[in-house]
């Protein structure tokens, strides 16, 4: 599970970086420090949320791989004769 979690964090960070950069780059045109700071923080928050969801999906994948498969048994139907 640790390997899946590590890969999930890496992939999540790769999604978070461009989201943060795009939010900050849009604000750089305004040249206003409070607006740049607000957009950067908002972009970072959005990127971290998406990254956390990706990491959670990777860790869920690890849990699913470790679960033993449930064998399907035929159903016994007690129908009246």
MARGUFI-801742 format. One record per residue: x, y, z of N, C-alpha, C in turn; residue number from 1; chain; residue in three letters. Coordinates in nm, 4 decimals, padded with zeros to 6 digits, always signed. Each point is the difference from the previous one (the first is absolute). Layout:
<zadren><n_u>X</n_u><n_v>Y</n_v><n_w>Z</n_w><ca_u>X</ca_u><ca_v>Y</ca_v><ca_w>Z</ca_w><c_u>X</c_u><c_v>Y</c_v><c_w>Z</c_w><resi>NUM</resi><chain>A</chain><resn>ala</resn></zadren>
...
***
This chain:
<zadren><n_u>+00.0816</n_u><n_v>-00.1192</n_v><n_w>+00.0000</n_w><ca_u>-00.0816</ca_u><ca_v>+00.1192</ca_v><ca_w>+00.0000</ca_w><c_u>+00.0856</c_u><c_v>+00.1251</c_v><c_w>+00.0000</c_w><resi>1</resi><chain>A</chain><resn>unk</resn></zadren>
<zadren><n_u>+00.1142</n_u><n_v>-00.0040</n_v><n_w>+00.0614</n_w><ca_u>+00.0844</ca_u><ca_v>+00.1182</ca_v><ca_w>+00.0063</ca_w><c_u>+00.0451</c_u><c_v>+00.0445</c_v><c_w>-00.1387</c_w><resi>2</resi><chain>A</chain><resn>unk</resn></zadren>
<zadren><n_u>+00.0284</n_u><n_v>-00.0982</n_v><n_w>-00.0880</n_w><ca_u>+00.0438</ca_u><ca_v>+00.0340</ca_v><ca_w>-00.1340</ca_w><c_u>-00.1120</c_u><c_v>+00.0693</c_v><c_w>-00.0776</c_w><resi>3</resi><chain>A</chain><resn>unk</resn></zadren>
<zadren><n_u>-00.1236</n_u><n_v>-00.0488</n_v><n_w>+00.0132</n_w><ca_u>-00.1126</ca_u><ca_v>+00.0636</ca_v><ca_w>-00.0680</ca_w><c_u>-00.0245</c_u><c_v>+00.1403</c_v><c_w>+00.0556</c_w><resi>4</resi><chain>A</chain><resn>unk</resn></zadren>
<zadren><n_u>+00.0129</n_u><n_v>+00.0148</n_v><n_w>+00.1298</n_w><ca_u>-00.0203</ca_u><ca_v>+00.1306</ca_v><ca_w>+00.0611</ca_w><c_u>+00.1074</c_u><c_v>+00.0981</c_v><c_w>-00.0471</c_w><resi>5</resi><chain>A</chain><resn>unk</resn></zadren>
<zadren><n_u>+00.1240</n_u><n_v>-00.0460</n_v><n_w>-00.0075</n_w><ca_u>+00.1089</ca_u><ca_v>+00.0850</ca_v><ca_w>-00.0467</ca_w><c_u>-00.0243</c_u><c_v>+00.0429</c_v><c_w>-00.1447</c_w><resi>6</resi><chain>A</chain><resn>unk</resn></zadren>
<zadren><n_u>-00.0404</n_u><n_v>-00.0945</n_v><n_w>-00.0856</n_w><ca_u>-00.0294</ca_u><ca_v>+00.0350</ca_v><ca_w>-00.1384</ca_w><c_u>-00.1195</c_u><c_v>+00.0945</c_v><c_w>-00.0085</c_w><resi>7</resi><chain>A</chain><resn>unk</resn></zadren>
<zadren><n_u>-00.0995</n_u><n_v>-00.0189</n_v><n_w>+00.0861</n_w><ca_u>-00.1153</ca_u><ca_v>+00.0897</ca_v><ca_w>+00.0015</ca_w><c_u>+00.0380</c_u><c_v>+00.1410</c_v><c_w>+00.0393</c_w><resi>8</resi><chain>A</chain><resn>unk</resn></zadren>
<zadren><n_u>+00.0904</n_u><n_v>+00.0129</n_v><n_w>+00.0957</n_w><ca_u>+00.0453</ca_u><ca_v>+00.1332</ca_v><ca_w>+00.0411</ca_w><c_u>+00.0782</c_u><c_v>+00.0667</c_v><c_w>-00.1127</c_w><resi>9</resi><chain>A</chain><resn>unk</resn></zadren>
<zadren><n_u>+00.0832</n_u><n_v>-00.0767</n_v><n_w>-00.0689</n_w><ca_u>+00.0767</ca_u><ca_v>+00.0560</ca_v><ca_w>-00.1115</ca_w><c_u>-00.0933</c_u><c_v>+00.0458</c_v><c_w>-00.1118</c_w><resi>10</resi><chain>A</chain><resn>unk</resn></zadren>
<zadren><n_u>-00.0948</n_u><n_v>-00.0843</n_v><n_w>-00.0382</n_w><ca_u>-00.0934</ca_u><ca_v>+00.0368</ca_v><ca_w>-00.1075</ca_w><c_u>-00.0871</c_u><c_v>+00.1176</c_v><c_w>+00.0441</c_w><resi>11</resi><chain>A</chain><resn>unk</resn></zadren>
<zadren><n_u>-00.0424</n_u><n_v>+00.0007</n_v><n_w>+00.1257</n_w><ca_u>-00.0787</ca_u><ca_v>+00.1118</ca_v><ca_w>+00.0516</ca_w><c_u>+00.0778</c_u><c_v>+00.1305</c_v><c_w>-00.0023</c_w><resi>12</resi><chain>A</chain><resn>unk</resn></zadren>
<zadren><n_u>+00.1284</n_u><n_v>-00.0064</n_v><n_w>+00.0330</n_w><ca_u>+00.0839</ca_u><ca_v>+00.1198</ca_v><ca_w>-00.0038</ca_w><c_u>+00.0181</c_u><c_v>+00.0487</c_v><c_w>-00.1434</c_w><resi>13</resi><chain>A</chain><resn>unk</resn></zadren>
<zadren><n_u>+00.0095</n_u><n_v>-00.0939</n_v><n_w>-00.0940</n_w><ca_u>+00.0128</ca_u><ca_v>+00.0398</ca_v><ca_w>-00.1401</ca_w><c_u>-00.1259</c_u><c_v>+00.0695</c_v><c_w>-00.0504</c_w><resi>14</resi><chain>A</chain><resn>unk</resn></zadren>
<zadren><n_u>-00.1150</n_u><n_v>-00.0316</n_v><n_w>+00.0585</n_w><ca_u>-00.1222</ca_u><ca_v>+00.0718</ca_v><ca_w>-00.0347</ca_w><c_u>-00.0082</c_u><c_v>+00.1332</c_v><c_w>+00.0745</c_w><resi>15</resi><chain>A</chain><resn>unk</resn></zadren>
<zadren><n_u>+00.0475</n_u><n_v>+00.0039</n_v><n_w>+00.1237</n_w><ca_u>-00.0110</ca_u><ca_v>+00.1207</ca_v><ca_w>+00.0812</ca_w><c_u>+00.0899</c_u><c_v>+00.1125</c_v><c_w>-00.0509</c_w><resi>16</resi><chain>A</chain><resn>unk</resn></zadren>
<zadren><n_u>+00.1187</n_u><n_v>-00.0338</n_v><n_w>-00.0489</n_w><ca_u>+00.0925</ca_u><ca_v>+00.1036</ca_v><ca_w>-00.0463</ca_w><c_u>-00.0540</c_u><c_v>+00.0816</c_v><c_w>-00.1170</c_w><resi>17</resi><chain>A</chain><resn>unk</resn></zadren>
<zadren><n_u>-00.0500</n_u><n_v>-00.0626</n_v><n_w>-00.1072</n_w><ca_u>-00.0519</ca_u><ca_v>+00.0843</ca_v><ca_w>-00.1088</ca_w><c_u>-00.1234</c_u><c_v>+00.0800</c_v><c_w>+00.0395</c_w><resi>18</resi><chain>A</chain><resn>unk</resn></zadren>
<zadren><n_u>-00.0846</n_u><n_v>-00.0558</n_v><n_w>+00.0855</n_w><ca_u>-00.1188</ca_u><ca_v>+00.0733</ca_v><ca_w>+00.0430</ca_w><c_u>+00.0415</c_u><c_v>+00.1254</c_v><c_w>+00.0760</c_w><resi>19</resi><chain>A</chain><resn>unk</resn></zadren>
<zadren><n_u>+00.0979</n_u><n_v>-00.0140</n_v><n_w>+00.0888</n_w><ca_u>+00.0487</ca_u><ca_v>+00.1156</ca_v><ca_w>+00.0762</ca_w><c_u>+00.0665</c_u><c_v>+00.1009</c_v><c_w>-00.0929</c_w><resi>20</resi><chain>A</chain><resn>unk</resn></zadren>
<zadren><n_u>+00.0805</n_u><n_v>-00.0485</n_v><n_w>-00.0932</n_w><ca_u>+00.0702</ca_u><ca_v>+00.0902</ca_v><ca_w>-00.0900</ca_w><c_u>-00.0984</c_u><c_v>+00.0762</c_v><c_w>-00.0894</c_w><resi>21</resi><chain>A</chain><resn>unk</resn></zadren>
<zadren><n_u>-00.1020</n_u><n_v>-00.0662</n_v><n_w>-00.0506</n_w><ca_u>-00.0981</ca_u><ca_v>+00.0672</ca_v><ca_w>-00.0861</ca_w><c_u>-00.0757</c_u><c_v>+00.1066</c_v><c_w>+00.0778</c_w><resi>22</resi><chain>A</chain><resn>unk</resn></zadren>
<zadren><n_u>-00.0371</n_u><n_v>-00.0303</n_v><n_w>+00.1236</n_w><ca_u>-00.0705</ca_u><ca_v>+00.0991</ca_v><ca_w>+00.0820</ca_w><c_u>+00.0893</c_u><c_v>+00.1205</c_v><c_w>+00.0287</c_w><resi>23</resi><chain>A</chain><resn>unk</resn></zadren>
<zadren><n_u>+00.1286</n_u><n_v>-00.0241</n_v><n_w>+00.0268</n_w><ca_u>+00.0914</ca_u><ca_v>+00.1112</ca_v><ca_w>+00.0280</ca_w><c_u>+00.0316</c_u><c_v>+00.0780</c_v><c_w>-00.1273</c_w><resi>24</resi><chain>A</chain><resn>unk</resn></zadren>
<zadren><n_u>+00.0132</n_u><n_v>-00.0688</n_v><n_w>-00.1127</n_w><ca_u>+00.0334</ca_u><ca_v>+00.0676</ca_v><ca_w>-00.1249</ca_w><c_u>-00.1123</c_u><c_v>+00.0929</c_v><c_w>-00.0443</c_w><resi>25</resi><chain>A</chain><resn>unk</resn></zadren>
<zadren><n_u>-00.1239</n_u><n_v>-00.0380</n_v><n_w>+00.0240</n_w><ca_u>-00.1117</ca_u><ca_v>+00.0880</ca_v><ca_w>-00.0334</ca_w><c_u>+00.0041</c_u><c_v>+00.1276</c_v><c_w>+00.0834</c_w><resi>26</resi><chain>A</chain><resn>unk</resn></zadren>
<zadren><n_u>+00.0419</n_u><n_v>-00.0110</n_v><n_w>+00.1228</n_w><ca_u>+00.0034</ca_u><ca_v>+00.1166</ca_v><ca_w>+00.0884</ca_w><c_u>+00.1228</c_u><c_v>+00.0868</c_v><c_w>-00.0249</c_w><resi>27</resi><chain>A</chain><resn>unk</resn></zadren>
<zadren><n_u>+00.1048</n_u><n_v>-00.0538</n_v><n_w>-00.0605</n_w><ca_u>+00.1205</ca_u><ca_v>+00.0790</ca_v><ca_w>-00.0246</ca_w><c_u>-00.0268</c_u><c_v>+00.1160</c_v><c_w>-00.0952</c_w><resi>28</resi><chain>A</chain><resn>unk</resn></zadren>
<zadren><n_u>-00.0973</n_u><n_v>-00.0139</n_v><n_w>-00.0861</n_w><ca_u>-00.0330</ca_u><ca_v>+00.1082</ca_v><ca_w>-00.0931</ca_w><c_u>-00.0551</c_u><c_v>+00.1217</c_v><c_w>+00.0741</c_w><resi>29</resi><chain>A</chain><resn>unk</resn></zadren>
<zadren><n_u>-00.0633</n_u><n_v>-00.0204</n_v><n_w>+00.1139</n_w><ca_u>-00.0569</ca_u><ca_v>+00.1103</ca_v><ca_w>+00.0771</ca_w><c_u>+00.1061</c_u><c_v>+00.0783</c_v><c_w>+00.0754</c_w><resi>30</resi><chain>A</chain><resn>unk</resn></zadren>
<zadren><n_u>+00.1121</n_u><n_v>-00.0624</n_v><n_w>+00.0285</n_w><ca_u>+00.1112</ca_u><ca_v>+00.0619</ca_v><ca_w>+00.0725</ca_w><c_u>-00.0421</c_u><c_v>+00.0573</c_v><c_w>+00.1352</c_w><resi>31</resi><chain>A</chain><resn>unk</resn></zadren>
<zadren><n_u>-00.0912</n_u><n_v>-00.0665</n_v><n_w>+00.0635</n_w><ca_u>-00.0446</ca_u><ca_v>+00.0395</ca_v><ca_w>+00.1333</ca_w><c_u>+00.0359</c_u><c_v>-00.1138</c_v><c_w>+00.0955</c_w><resi>32</resi><chain>A</chain><resn>unk</resn></zadren>
<zadren><n_u>+00.0825</n_u><n_v>+00.0304</n_v><n_w>+00.0996</n_w><ca_u>+00.0478</ca_u><ca_v>-00.1060</ca_v><ca_w>+00.0897</ca_w><c_u>-00.1130</c_u><c_v>-00.0731</c_v><c_w>+00.0714</c_w><resi>33</resi><chain>A</chain><resn>unk</resn></zadren>
<zadren><n_u>-00.0992</n_u><n_v>+00.0689</n_v><n_w>+00.0555</n_w><ca_u>-00.1082</ca_u><ca_v>-00.0748</ca_v><ca_w>+00.0665</ca_w><c_u>-00.0750</c_u><c_v>-00.0931</c_v><c_w>-00.0945</c_w><resi>34</resi><chain>A</chain><resn>unk</resn></zadren>
<zadren><n_u>-00.0181</n_u><n_v>+00.0452</n_v><n_w>-00.1254</n_w><ca_u>-00.0703</ca_u><ca_v>-00.0856</ca_v><ca_w>-00.0959</ca_w><c_u>+00.0860</c_u><c_v>-00.1202</c_v><c_w>-00.0395</c_w><resi>35</resi><chain>A</chain><resn>unk</resn></zadren>
<zadren><n_u>+00.1292</n_u><n_v>+00.0215</n_v><n_w>-00.0166</n_w><ca_u>+00.0909</ca_u><ca_v>-00.1103</ca_v><ca_w>-00.0321</ca_w><c_u>+00.0020</c_u><c_v>-00.1008</c_v><c_w>+00.1144</c_w><resi>36</resi><chain>A</chain><resn>unk</resn></zadren>
<zadren><n_u>+00.0088</n_u><n_v>+00.0495</n_v><n_w>+00.1219</n_w><ca_u>+00.0028</ca_u><ca_v>-00.0873</ca_v><ca_w>+00.1169</ca_w><c_u>-00.1306</c_u><c_v>-00.0776</c_v><c_w>+00.0133</c_w><resi>37</resi><chain>A</chain><resn>unk</resn></zadren>
<zadren><n_u>-00.1127</n_u><n_v>+00.0669</n_v><n_w>-00.0186</n_w><ca_u>-00.1292</ca_u><ca_v>-00.0664</ca_v><ca_w>+00.0131</ca_w><c_u>-00.0182</c_u><c_v>-00.1074</c_v><c_w>-00.1073</c_w><resi>38</resi><chain>A</chain><resn>unk</resn></zadren>
<zadren><n_u>+00.0368</n_u><n_v>+00.0310</n_v><n_w>-00.1229</n_w><ca_u>-00.0150</ca_u><ca_v>-00.0987</ca_v><ca_w>-00.1075</ca_w><c_u>+00.0950</c_u><c_v>-00.1173</c_v><c_w>+00.0186</c_w><resi>39</resi><chain>A</chain><resn>unk</resn></zadren>
<zadren><n_u>+00.1197</n_u><n_v>+00.0273</n_v><n_w>+00.0484</n_w><ca_u>+00.0952</ca_u><ca_v>-00.1078</ca_v><ca_w>+00.0244</ca_w><c_u>-00.0494</c_u><c_v>-00.0927</c_v><c_w>+00.1106</c_w><resi>40</resi><chain>A</chain><resn>unk</resn></zadren>
<zadren><n_u>-00.0497</n_u><n_v>+00.0569</n_v><n_w>+00.1075</n_w><ca_u>-00.0513</ca_u><ca_v>-00.0813</ca_v><ca_w>+00.1103</ca_w><c_u>-00.1227</c_u><c_v>-00.0793</c_v><c_w>-00.0444</c_w><resi>41</resi><chain>A</chain><resn>unk</resn></zadren>
<zadren><n_u>-00.0879</n_u><n_v>+00.0635</n_v><n_w>-00.0765</n_w><ca_u>-00.1179</ca_u><ca_v>-00.0700</ca_v><ca_w>-00.0501</ca_w><c_u>+00.0400</c_u><c_v>-00.1128</c_v><c_w>-00.0943</c_w><resi>42</resi><chain>A</chain><resn>unk</resn></zadren>
<zadren><n_u>+00.0941</n_u><n_v>+00.0266</n_v><n_w>-00.0883</n_w><ca_u>+00.0472</ca_u><ca_v>-00.1038</ca_v><ca_w>-00.0912</ca_w><c_u>+00.0685</c_u><c_v>-00.1138</c_v><c_w>+00.0733</c_w><resi>43</resi><chain>A</chain><resn>unk</resn></zadren>
<zadren><n_u>+00.0777</n_u><n_v>+00.0333</n_v><n_w>+00.1018</n_w><ca_u>+00.0658</ca_u><ca_v>-00.1031</ca_v><ca_w>+00.0802</ca_w><c_u>-00.1028</c_u><c_v>-00.0848</c_v><c_w>+00.0738</c_w><resi>44</resi><chain>A</chain><resn>unk</resn></zadren>
<zadren><n_u>-00.1023</n_u><n_v>+00.0631</n_v><n_w>+00.0549</n_w><ca_u>-00.1048</ca_u><ca_v>-00.0755</ca_v><ca_w>+00.0697</ca_w><c_u>-00.0734</c_u><c_v>-00.0930</c_v><c_w>-00.0958</c_w><resi>45</resi><chain>A</chain><resn>unk</resn></zadren>
<zadren><n_u>-00.0326</n_u><n_v>+00.0513</n_v><n_w>-00.1185</n_w><ca_u>-00.0693</ca_u><ca_v>-00.0839</ca_v><ca_w>-00.0984</ca_w><c_u>+00.0899</c_u><c_v>-00.1139</c_v><c_w>-00.0455</c_w><resi>46</resi><chain>A</chain><resn>unk</resn></zadren>
<zadren><n_u>+00.1272</n_u><n_v>+00.0291</n_v><n_w>-00.0239</n_w><ca_u>+00.0936</ca_u><ca_v>-00.1036</ca_v><ca_w>-00.0419</ca_w><c_u>+00.0212</c_u><c_v>-00.1055</c_v><c_w>+00.1058</c_w><resi>47</resi><chain>A</chain><resn>unk</resn></zadren>
<zadren><n_u>+00.0072</n_u><n_v>+00.0419</n_v><n_w>+00.1255</n_w><ca_u>+00.0174</ca_u><ca_v>-00.0972</ca_v><ca_w>+00.1088</ca_w><c_u>-00.1234</c_u><c_v>-00.0879</c_v><c_w>+00.0174</c_w><resi>48</resi><chain>A</chain><resn>unk</resn></zadren>
<zadren><n_u>-00.1173</n_u><n_v>+00.0577</n_v><n_w>-00.0200</n_w><ca_u>-00.1225</ca_u><ca_v>-00.0815</ca_v><ca_w>+00.0080</ca_w><c_u>-00.0019</c_u><c_v>-00.1059</c_v><c_w>-00.1092</c_w><resi>49</resi><chain>A</chain><resn>unk</resn></zadren>
<zadren><n_u>+00.0319</n_u><n_v>+00.0393</n_v><n_w>-00.1210</n_w><ca_u>+00.0021</ca_u><ca_v>-00.0964</ca_v><ca_w>-00.1100</ca_w><c_u>+00.1106</c_u><c_v>-00.1023</c_v><c_w>+00.0223</c_w><resi>50</resi><chain>A</chain><resn>unk</resn></zadren>
<zadren><n_u>+00.1166</n_u><n_v>+00.0459</n_v><n_w>+00.0466</n_w><ca_u>+00.1101</ca_u><ca_v>-00.0921</ca_v><ca_w>+00.0291</ca_w><c_u>-00.0351</c_u><c_v>-00.0989</c_v><c_w>+00.1093</c_w><resi>51</resi><chain>A</chain><resn>unk</resn></zadren>
<zadren><n_u>-00.0728</n_u><n_v>+00.0458</n_v><n_w>+00.1017</n_w><ca_u>-00.0399</ca_u><ca_v>-00.0902</ca_v><ca_w>+00.1085</ca_w><c_u>-00.0990</c_u><c_v>-00.1050</c_v><c_w>-00.0507</c_w><resi>52</resi><chain>A</chain><resn>unk</resn></zadren>
<zadren><n_u>-00.0902</n_u><n_v>+00.0397</n_v><n_w>-00.0891</n_w><ca_u>-00.0930</ca_u><ca_v>-00.0978</ca_v><ca_w>-00.0571</ca_w><c_u>+00.0736</c_u><c_v>-00.1043</c_v><c_w>-00.0828</c_w><resi>53</resi><chain>A</chain><resn>unk</resn></zadren>
<zadren><n_u>+00.1001</n_u><n_v>+00.0424</n_v><n_w>-00.0740</n_w><ca_u>+00.0783</ca_u><ca_v>-00.0948</ca_v><ca_w>-00.0795</ca_w><c_u>+00.0766</c_u><c_v>-00.0949</c_v><c_w>+00.0915</c_w><resi>54</resi><chain>A</chain><resn>unk</resn></zadren>
<zadren><n_u>+00.0618</n_u><n_v>+00.0534</n_v><n_w>+00.1055</n_w><ca_u>+00.0721</ca_u><ca_v>-00.0857</ca_v><ca_w>+00.0950</ca_w><c_u>-00.0948</c_u><c_v>-00.0978</c_v><c_w>+00.0686</c_w><resi>55</resi><chain>A</chain><resn>unk</resn></zadren>
<zadren><n_u>-00.1222</n_u><n_v>+00.0448</n_v><n_w>+00.0319</n_w><ca_u>-00.0978</ca_u><ca_v>-00.0901</ca_v><ca_w>+00.0615</ca_w><c_u>-00.0398</c_u><c_v>-00.1117</c_v><c_w>-00.0957</c_w><resi>56</resi><chain>A</chain><resn>unk</resn></zadren>
<zadren><n_u>-00.0106</n_u><n_v>+00.0318</n_v><n_w>-00.1279</n_w><ca_u>-00.0331</ca_u><ca_v>-00.1045</ca_v><ca_w>-00.0972</ca_w><c_u>+00.1123</c_u><c_v>-00.1022</c_v><c_w>-00.0111</c_w><resi>57</resi><chain>A</chain><resn>unk</resn></zadren>
<zadren><n_u>+00.1242</n_u><n_v>+00.0444</n_v><n_w>+00.0049</n_w><ca_u>+00.1115</ca_u><ca_v>-00.0934</ca_v><ca_w>-00.0060</ca_w><c_u>+00.0043</c_u><c_v>-00.0886</c_v><c_w>+00.1244</c_w><resi>58</resi><chain>A</chain><resn>unk</resn></zadren>
<zadren><n_u>-00.0266</n_u><n_v>+00.0576</n_v><n_w>+00.1176</n_w><ca_u>+00.0025</ca_u><ca_v>-00.0820</ca_v><ca_w>+00.1209</ca_w><c_u>-00.1189</c_u><c_v>-00.0956</c_v><c_w>+00.0029</c_w><resi>59</resi><chain>A</chain><resn>unk</resn></zadren>
<zadren><n_u>-00.1144</n_u><n_v>+00.0408</n_v><n_w>-00.0569</n_w><ca_u>-00.1144</ca_u><ca_v>-00.0908</ca_v><ca_w>-00.0105</ca_w><c_u>+00.0321</c_u><c_v>-00.1164</c_v><c_w>-00.0940</c_w><resi>60</resi><chain>A</chain><resn>unk</resn></zadren>
<zadren><n_u>+00.0761</n_u><n_v>+00.0289</n_v><n_w>-00.1046</n_w><ca_u>+00.0439</ca_u><ca_v>-00.1047</ca_v><ca_w>-00.0913</ca_w><c_u>+00.0853</c_u><c_v>-00.1024</c_v><c_w>+00.0745</c_w><resi>61</resi><chain>A</chain><resn>unk</resn></zadren>
<zadren><n_u>+00.0860</n_u><n_v>+00.0472</n_v><n_w>+00.0894</n_w><ca_u>+00.0831</ca_u><ca_v>-00.0914</ca_v><ca_w>+00.0780</ca_w><c_u>-00.0860</c_u><c_v>-00.0867</c_v><c_w>+00.0914</c_w><resi>62</resi><chain>A</chain><resn>unk</resn></zadren>
<zadren><n_u>-00.1037</n_u><n_v>+00.0574</n_v><n_w>+00.0601</n_w><ca_u>-00.0883</ca_u><ca_v>-00.0784</ca_v><ca_w>+00.0863</ca_w><c_u>-00.0760</c_u><c_v>-00.1045</c_v><c_w>-00.0804</c_w><resi>63</resi><chain>A</chain><resn>unk</resn></zadren>
<zadren><n_u>-00.0447</n_u><n_v>+00.0375</n_v><n_w>-00.1186</n_w><ca_u>-00.0738</ca_u><ca_v>-00.0946</ca_v><ca_w>-00.0842</ca_w><c_u>+00.0886</c_u><c_v>-00.1146</c_v><c_w>-00.0464</c_w><resi>64</resi><chain>A</chain><resn>unk</resn></zadren>
<zadren><n_u>+00.1274</n_u><n_v>+00.0274</n_v><n_w>-00.0242</n_w><ca_u>+00.0903</ca_u><ca_v>-00.1067</ca_v><ca_w>-00.0435</ca_w><c_u>+00.0301</c_u><c_v>-00.0981</c_v><c_w>+00.1126</c_w><resi>65</resi><chain>A</chain><resn>unk</resn></zadren>
<zadren><n_u>-00.0041</n_u><n_v>+00.0453</n_v><n_w>+00.1246</n_w><ca_u>+00.0321</ca_u><ca_v>-00.0874</ca_v><ca_w>+00.1130</ca_w><c_u>-00.1194</c_u><c_v>-00.0804</c_v><c_w>+00.0489</c_w><resi>66</resi><chain>A</chain><resn>unk</resn></zadren>
<zadren><n_u>-00.1225</n_u><n_v>+00.0360</n_v><n_w>-00.0413</n_w><ca_u>-00.1183</ca_u><ca_v>-00.0750</ca_v><ca_w>+00.0429</ca_w><c_u>-00.0061</c_u><c_v>-00.1338</c_v><c_w>-00.0724</c_w><resi>67</resi><chain>A</chain><resn>unk</resn></zadren>
<zadren><n_u>-00.0300</n_u><n_v>-00.1053</n_v><n_w>+00.0724</n_w><ca_u>-00.0169</ca_u><ca_v>-00.1276</ca_v><ca_w>-00.0702</ca_w><c_u>-00.1270</c_u><c_v>+00.0041</c_v><c_w>-00.0843</c_w><resi>68</resi><chain>A</chain><resn>unk</resn></zadren>
<zadren><n_u>+00.0078</n_u><n_v>-00.0621</n_v><n_w>-00.1141</n_w><ca_u>-00.1153</ca_u><ca_v>-00.0019</ca_v><ca_w>-00.0894</ca_w><c_u>-00.1102</c_u><c_v>-00.0868</c_v><c_w>+00.0598</c_w><resi>69</resi><chain>A</chain><resn>unk</resn></zadren>
<zadren><n_u>-00.1204</n_u><n_v>+00.0442</n_v><n_w>-00.0132</n_w><ca_u>-00.1147</ca_u><ca_v>-00.0753</ca_v><ca_w>+00.0513</ca_w><c_u>-00.0476</c_u><c_v>-00.0930</c_v><c_w>-00.1109</c_w><resi>70</resi><chain>A</chain><resn>unk</resn></zadren>
<zadren><n_u>+00.0015</n_u><n_v>-00.1285</n_v><n_w>+00.0284</n_w><ca_u>-00.0447</ca_u><ca_v>-00.0985</ca_v><ca_w>-00.0991</ca_w><c_u>-00.1518</c_u><c_v>+00.0095</c_v><c_w>-00.0132</c_w><resi>71</resi><chain>A</chain><resn>unk</resn></zadren>
<zadren><n_u>-00.0452</n_u><n_v>-00.0073</n_v><n_w>-00.1216</n_w><ca_u>-00.1437</ca_u><ca_v>+00.0040</ca_v><ca_w>-00.0210</ca_w><c_u>-00.0564</c_u><c_v>-00.1397</c_v><c_w>+00.0133</c_w><resi>72</resi><chain>A</chain><resn>unk</resn></zadren>
<zadren><n_u>-00.0998</n_u><n_v>-00.0105</n_v><n_w>+00.0851</n_w><ca_u>-00.0658</ca_u><ca_v>-00.1289</ca_v><ca_w>+00.0212</ca_w><c_u>-00.1346</c_u><c_v>+00.0027</c_v><c_w>-00.0681</c_w><resi>73</resi><chain>A</chain><resn>unk</resn></zadren>
<zadren><n_u>-00.0448</n_u><n_v>-00.1151</n_v><n_w>-00.0496</n_w><ca_u>-00.1330</ca_u><ca_v>-00.0016</ca_v><ca_w>-00.0614</ca_w><c_u>-00.1076</c_u><c_v>+00.0231</c_v><c_w>+00.1064</c_w><resi>74</resi><chain>A</chain><resn>unk</resn></zadren>
<zadren><n_u>-00.1017</n_u><n_v>+00.0704</n_v><n_w>-00.0394</n_w><ca_u>-00.1102</ca_u><ca_v>+00.0273</ca_v><ca_w>+00.0907</ca_w><c_u>-00.0905</c_u><c_v>-00.1211</c_v><c_w>+00.0118</c_w><resi>75</resi><chain>A</chain><resn>unk</resn></zadren>
<zadren><n_u>-00.0415</n_u><n_v>-00.0266</n_v><n_w>+00.1215</n_w><ca_u>-00.0982</ca_u><ca_v>-00.1066</ca_v><ca_w>+00.0224</ca_w><c_u>-00.1348</c_u><c_v>+00.0679</c_v><c_w>+00.0147</c_w><resi>76</resi><chain>A</chain><resn>unk</resn></zadren>
<zadren><n_u>-00.0866</n_u><n_v>-00.0293</n_v><n_w>-00.0901</n_w><ca_u>-00.1330</ca_u><ca_v>+00.0603</ca_v><ca_w>+00.0034</ca_w><c_u>-00.0965</c_u><c_v>-00.1064</c_v><c_w>+00.0509</c_w><resi>77</resi><chain>A</chain><resn>unk</resn></zadren>
<zadren><n_u>-00.0677</n_u><n_v>+00.0317</n_v><n_w>+00.1075</n_w><ca_u>-00.0976</ca_u><ca_v>-00.0935</ca_v><ca_w>+00.0567</ca_w><c_u>-00.1385</c_u><c_v>+00.0357</c_v><c_w>-00.0545</c_w><resi>78</resi><chain>A</chain><resn>unk</resn></zadren>
<zadren><n_u>-00.0265</n_u><n_v>-00.0462</n_v><n_w>-00.1173</n_w><ca_u>-00.1289</ca_u><ca_v>+00.0258</ca_v><ca_w>-00.0619</ca_w><c_u>-00.0966</c_u><c_v>-00.1130</c_v><c_w>+00.0342</c_w><resi>79</resi><chain>A</chain><resn>unk</resn></zadren>
<zadren><n_u>-00.1272</n_u><n_v>+00.0323</n_v><n_w>+00.0216</n_w><ca_u>-00.0963</ca_u><ca_v>-00.1070</ca_v><ca_w>+00.0264</ca_w><c_u>-00.0195</c_u><c_v>-00.0885</c_v><c_w>-00.1238</c_w><resi>80</resi><chain>A</chain><resn>unk</resn></zadren>
<zadren><n_u>-00.0172</n_u><n_v>-00.1292</n_v><n_w>+00.0243</n_w><ca_u>-00.0105</ca_u><ca_v>-00.0946</ca_v><ca_w>-00.1108</ca_w><c_u>-00.1387</c_u><c_v>-00.0118</c_v><c_w>-00.0539</c_w><resi>81</resi><chain>A</chain><resn>unk</resn></zadren>
***
